[in-house]
Structure formats: structure tokens, C-alpha cells
Amino acid sequence: MPIRVRLAVMLAERNVKSKELAEFVGITEANLSLLKQGKVKGVRSETLERIWQYLGCQPGDLLRYESPAHTEETIG
């Protein structure tokens, strides 16, 4: 997936525990863990807003777009 979630990095930089953030946001620690691993297909905007609010960061601090590697096709 070309969108990289940097939630684990942001938690470490701010010395915040996943449990604290999950409680503030109103989601389970399990769902927060899936988000940290980038294993979710979608996230409610309210959830992102609460995360940004608690961590005092901007969307670009948490989410990064990484262009997929371009591969050359060989015609045989």
C-alpha cells in the first residue's frame, strides 16, 4: 500500500502509550494496533482528528504517501 502510517513513530517521539491514545480516541487497543501496522482499509475522519489532537500533530506527520516502485515489463 502506498500510504505509510507513522503512528508508532509519533507515539515513540511523544512518549505516549497506545493504551492512553486508544482511550482518548475511543477505540480499542486492538484497532489502534491494526492502524499502527497499516492493516486497515479505512479510518473514520473523527478517529484521525482525535489522534492528531492528542498527539498535537498534523496529517502529514502521521500519514505518508509512498509512490509504488515502477517496474519495467520485459516482452519476451
Backbone as CSV, one residue per row, in Angstrom:
resi,resn,N_x,N_y,N_z,CA_x,CA_y,CA_z,C_x,C_y,C_z
1,MET,0.849,-1.179,0.000,0.000,0.000,0.000,0.891,1.237,0.000
2,PRO,0.586,2.199,-0.827,1.448,3.380,-0.913,1.292,4.371,0.225
3,ILE,0.337,4.170,1.130,0.196,5.074,2.275,0.828,4.409,3.489
4,ARG,1.841,5.061,4.035,2.530,4.541,5.209,2.015,5.272,6.448
5,VAL,1.613,4.504,7.449,1.125,5.065,8.713,2.306,5.133,9.674
6,ARG,2.591,6.322,10.188,3.724,6.545,11.079,3.282,6.723,12.536
7,LEU,2.203,6.039,12.904,1.659,6.204,14.248,2.630,5.711,15.311
8,ALA,3.279,4.592,15.087,4.228,4.063,16.077,5.364,5.062,16.315
9,VAL,5.816,5.696,15.252,6.890,6.693,15.367,6.417,7.890,16.183
10,MET,5.199,8.347,15.896,4.664,9.508,16.608,4.460,9.197,18.094
11,LEU,4.001,7.995,18.401,3.827,7.615,19.808,5.171,7.594,20.525
12,ALA,6.182,7.042,19.873,7.511,6.967,20.486,8.097,8.364,20.677
13,GLU,7.961,9.226,19.679,8.512,10.582,19.776,7.874,11.377,20.908
14,ARG,6.597,11.116,21.150,5.879,11.874,22.181,5.757,11.114,23.508
15,ASN,6.383,9.933,23.557,6.373,9.104,24.761,4.944,8.849,25.248
16,VAL,4.082,8.466,24.304,2.676,8.182,24.596,2.442,6.680,24.448
17,LYS,1.703,6.102,25.374,1.378,4.675,25.307,0.118,4.480,24.460
18,SER,0.096,3.369,23.746,-1.052,3.046,22.897,-2.350,3.037,23.695
19,LYS,-2.292,2.522,24.908,-3.483,2.441,25.754,-4.058,3.827,26.019
20,GLU,-3.186,4.791,26.320,-3.639,6.161,26.588,-4.335,6.749,25.365
21,LEU,-3.712,6.574,24.201,-4.270,7.127,22.971,-5.588,6.455,22.629
22,ALA,-5.648,5.135,22.750,-6.877,4.404,22.438,-8.029,4.884,23.310
23,GLU,-7.767,5.074,24.589,-8.814,5.551,25.500,-9.290,6.945,25.112
24,PHE,-8.357,7.838,24.775,-8.724,9.205,24.398,-9.536,9.220,23.105
25,VAL,-9.106,8.417,22.142,-9.755,8.396,20.829,-11.105,7.687,20.887
26,GLY,-11.207,6.679,21.774,-12.446,5.931,21.884,-12.471,4.689,21.008
27,ILE,-11.304,4.092,20.798,-11.208,2.845,20.045,-10.471,1.819,20.896
28,THR,-10.553,0.562,20.500,-9.871,-0.484,21.256,-8.379,-0.458,20.955
29,GLU,-7.602,-0.998,21.875,-6.161,-1.103,21.650,-5.875,-1.998,20.444
30,ALA,-6.722,-3.008,20.241,-6.549,-3.904,19.093,-6.710,-3.142,17.783
31,ASN,-7.716,-2.284,17.693,-7.910,-1.495,16.474,-6.785,-0.480,16.284
32,LEU,-6.312,0.084,17.376,-5.189,1.012,17.279,-3.944,0.286,16.788
33,SER,-3.752,-0.932,17.254,-2.617,-1.741,16.815,-2.689,-2.019,15.316
34,LEU,-3.875,-2.337,14.819,-4.046,-2.572,13.381,-3.733,-1.301,12.587
35,LEU,-4.143,-0.168,13.118,-3.848,1.102,12.462,-2.344,1.365,12.446
36,LYS,-1.674,1.113,13.566,-0.214,1.309,13.647,0.514,0.445,12.622
37,GLN,-0.008,-0.744,12.371,0.625,-1.671,11.435,0.240,-1.393,9.985
38,GLY,-0.674,-0.459,9.768,-1.110,-0.144,8.416,-2.002,-1.217,7.823
39,LYS,-2.686,-1.964,8.672,-3.508,-3.080,8.213,-4.992,-2.745,8.135
40,VAL,-5.330,-1.489,8.057,-6.729,-1.100,7.938,-6.978,-0.546,6.545
41,LYS,-8.182,-0.736,6.062,-8.551,-0.242,4.732,-9.119,1.171,4.791
42,GLY,-9.603,1.563,5.951,-10.181,2.886,6.093,-10.201,3.307,7.550
43,VAL,-10.243,4.620,7.759,-10.269,5.177,9.111,-11.263,6.331,9.108
44,ARG,-12.094,6.382,10.113,-13.053,7.487,10.215,-12.299,8.798,10.428
45,SER,-12.795,9.839,9.810,-12.140,11.136,9.954,-12.144,11.593,11.410
46,GLU,-13.185,11.259,12.162,-13.243,11.630,13.571,-12.124,10.955,14.365
47,THR,-11.823,9.714,13.992,-10.732,8.989,14.659,-9.408,9.675,14.389
48,LEU,-9.156,10.032,13.145,-7.912,10.726,12.805,-7.829,12.071,13.515
49,GLU,-8.930,12.797,13.547,-8.938,14.096,14.223,-8.558,13.965,15.691
50,ARG,-9.108,12.947,16.366,-8.797,12.742,17.782,-7.332,12.363,17.972
51,ILE,-6.787,11.544,17.074,-5.368,11.171,17.151,-4.497,12.403,16.976
52,TRP,-4.785,13.217,15.955,-3.992,14.432,15.717,-4.097,15.382,16.900
53,GLN,-5.291,15.483,17.471,-5.496,16.359,18.621,-4.645,15.899,19.806
54,TYR,-4.697,14.614,20.115,-3.978,14.095,21.279,-2.468,14.193,21.098
55,LEU,-2.002,13.887,19.889,-0.556,13.892,19.641,-0.027,15.280,19.273
56,GLY,-0.928,16.219,19.034,-0.504,17.572,18.668,0.277,17.584,17.366
57,CYS,-0.247,16.864,16.379,0.473,16.781,15.107,-0.456,17.087,13.944
58,GLN,0.099,17.087,12.753,-0.621,17.353,11.526,-0.780,16.053,10.733
59,PRO,-1.724,16.002,9.791,-1.919,14.792,8.999,-0.634,14.260,8.354
60,GLY,0.182,15.149,7.828,1.420,14.732,7.181,2.450,14.141,8.131
61,ASP,2.293,14.405,9.425,3.186,13.802,10.414,2.852,12.334,10.622
62,LEU,1.598,11.986,10.402,1.109,10.640,10.692,1.003,9.759,9.450
63,LEU,0.665,10.354,8.332,0.448,9.600,7.093,1.412,10.071,6.013
64,ARG,2.026,9.131,5.331,2.943,9.442,4.232,2.543,8.669,2.994
65,TYR,2.574,9.335,1.863,2.328,8.661,0.595,3.662,8.269,-0.003
66,GLU,3.788,6.988,-0.337,4.999,6.497,-0.971,4.620,5.949,-2.328
67,SER,5.157,6.548,-3.357,4.854,6.135,-4.710,5.295,4.695,-4.939
68,PRO,4.423,3.872,-5.528,4.818,2.489,-5.796,6.008,2.444,-6.756
69,ALA,6.870,1.474,-6.553,8.044,1.342,-7.410,7.590,1.012,-8.824
70,HIS,8.208,1.693,-9.773,7.889,1.427,-11.173,8.751,0.270,-11.661
71,THR,8.100,-0.706,-12.253,8.843,-1.843,-12.770,8.717,-1.864,-14.285
72,GLU,9.785,-2.311,-14.909,9.772,-2.417,-16.363,9.330,-3.818,-16.739
73,GLU,8.427,-3.883,-17.707,7.982,-5.174,-18.184,8.831,-5.576,-19.379
74,THR,9.218,-6.810,-19.384,10.005,-7.323,-20.485,9.099,-8.132,-21.390
75,ILE,9.103,-7.788,-22.656,8.303,-8.528,-23.622,9.173,-9.626,-24.206
76,GLY,8.720,-10.863,-24.045,9.545,-11.997,-24.434,9.255,-12.567,-25.737
